[in-house]
Amino acid sequence: MTSLKLRKVAIDTYKENVAYLHRDCPLYHSEGFQALNKIEVRDGPEKSPVVAVLNIVDDENCLAPDELGLSEQTFAQLDVAEGTAVYIDHATPPDSLEAVHKKIAGEPLDRTEFLHICEDIVNNRYSKIEIAAFLVACAESGMERDEMLFLTEAMVETGERLDWGESLVVDKHCIGGIPGNRTTMLIVPIVAAHGMLMPKTSSRAITSPAGTADTMETLCKVNLEPGELRQIVRQQRGFIAWGGTARLSPVDDILISVERPLSLDSKGQMIASILSKKIAAGSTHLLIDIPVGPSAKVRTQAEALRLRKLFEYVGDRSSLELEVVITDGRQPIGNGVGPALEARDVLRVLQNDPLAPIDLKEKSLQLAGRILEFDADVRGGQGYHLARDLLESGRAWQKMQDIIAAQGASQIKPKTAALQYPVPAPADGVVMAIDNLQIARIARLAGAPMDKAAGVDLHCKLNDRVRKGTPLYTLHAEFRADYQFARNAIEQNNGYSIG
């Protein structure tokens, strides 16, 4: 068997194993390897292989004919030194692909089939093309509610699972689509100040101007190892950290890396994604927020009710006590859209500042109240009043300061963007509608979430009366190019309808 010298290629292929072979490599011709074939790579005939998708290189400055290049992720998995002799062979297609073809044909899959698919995905036996086929099949054929349950279970089983050693571990999730909806950063300190356990692993933004982790990162560290999180939660009863270090439902992360570029957002995949992450994070009680509005992810009350029933079905059979609330998603929540601006709003609410956005405060209190009522000692209907007392007494603010300090405080006052532009109302009238998608797009064009201070600061909400020239919102940007991209988008559509 002919060997090749291993070389690390400094390319991040983002959750896909990729190998590189020079076109003049003798093995390329003699063994019939083709670009996009899957190959097995091992450093000895008896060693366990790593599976990777093959790419072909023509430039010897990148790779010599006697070398095999591996992307960063693949190199780390093989875990041997550069220059090591390695061997390649054609990969055997994973057996679970038969189930994918079955799903493409419109047939339902059982628990075992979903488990085998997830095992092969997490072990990098699927290319992104094969993952895309699976996702499209689930989206186009639809998923029965039992299939959603089976996929959720399989995603949990193929990753790590946290156990906090308590019978009541609460969590909250919003299905997204509403700019500025940073209620989590208010709910966690309120609930933790009451003494309930709320270890909150949150996401970074994928298509939005900020995720909870992006916003929290303006105040403290969020990239924390599981051991650090356990220490913090023992002391503070809660944290707000990025969930990427804990390897919770890793199949979900891989599926999302393919799903987002395809703009796929099937209900079955979304439910399995959310619930698998929460179960894996050790949650026992979960509150789901479904905002409804003409430019939200869920557009109608009927659609929200159907989604609620599906969440409840899967949650009930996963030993997860789950409550779903349907909320107003007709406009952004709070004033700031973008990490630093959203953090400013959160701090104003916690500090009982007169400038605090009322809608963000009230929604957070309503949701926190429902979570507090998971506690058997809190009577039904009393949660809101308890949440308000915890906030207005300053106990929630003190708890947030303690959590920030425990996670590694960076600053308490978020920075302000260098470039700002007040967007004027085009005419006298009343704000009839605000387009969530367009406001989010403008904030992202301005540089959010990568530039923490970038985004949009809203001055007017639904039903506000405005005069021509009154600022509807202020654009914030750090760099001139981003500022101009956002200005151009505003000229085409500022996101407001004045009637």
HELIX and SHEET records of a PDB file:
HELIX    1   1 PRO A   26  SER A   30  1                                   5    
HELIX    2   2 GLU A   72  LEU A   78  1                                   7    
HELIX    3   3 LEU A   97  ILE A  104  1                                   8    
HELIX    4   4 ARG A  111  VAL A  122  1                                  12    
HELIX    5   5 LYS A  128  SER A  141  1                                  14    
HELIX    6   6 ARG A  145  GLU A  157  1                                  13    
HELIX    7   7 THR A  184  HIS A  194  1                                  11    
HELIX    8   8 THR A  212  MET A  216  1                                   5    
HELIX    9   9 PRO A  226  GLN A  236  1                                  11    
HELIX   10  10 GLY A  243  THR A  245  5                                   3    
HELIX   11  11 PRO A  250  GLU A  259  1                                  10    
HELIX   12  12 LYS A  267  ALA A  280  1                                  14    
HELIX   13  13 GLN A  301  ASP A  316  1                                  16    
HELIX   14  14 PRO A  339  LEU A  350  1                                  12    
HELIX   15  15 ILE A  358  LEU A  372  1                                  15    
HELIX   16  16 GLY A  383  GLU A  392  1                                  10    
HELIX   17  17 ARG A  395  GLN A  407  1                                  13    
HELIX   18  18 ASN A  436  LEU A  445  1                                  10    
HELIX   19  19 ARG A  480  GLN A  492  1                                  13    
SHEET    1   A 7 LEU A   4  LYS A   8  0                                        
SHEET    2   A 7 GLU A  67  LEU A  70  1                                        
SHEET    3   A 7 VAL A  18  HIS A  22 -1                                        
SHEET    4   A 7 VAL A  50  VAL A  57  1                                        
SHEET    5   A 7 LYS A  38  ARG A  42 -1                                        
SHEET    6   A 7 ALA A  85  HIS A  90 -1                                        
SHEET    7   A 7 LEU A   4  LYS A   8 -1                                        
SHEET    1   B 3 VAL A 170  CYS A 174  0                                        
SHEET    2   B 3 HIS A 285  VAL A 292  1                                        
SHEET    3   B 3 GLU A 321  ASP A 328  1                                        
SHEET    1   C 2 MET A 198  SER A 202  0                                        
SHEET    2   C 2 GLY A 238  TRP A 242  1                                        
SHEET    1   D 4 GLY A 336  VAL A 337  0                                        
SHEET    2   D 4 GLY A 455  LEU A 458 -1                                        
SHEET    3   D 4 PRO A 471  ALA A 477 -1                                        
SHEET    4   D 4 LEU A 419  PRO A 424 -1                                        
SHEET    1   E 3 ARG A 465  VAL A 466  0                                        
SHEET    2   E 3 GLY A 429  ILE A 434 -1                                        
SHEET    3   E 3 TYR A 496  ILE A 498 -1                                        
END                                                                             
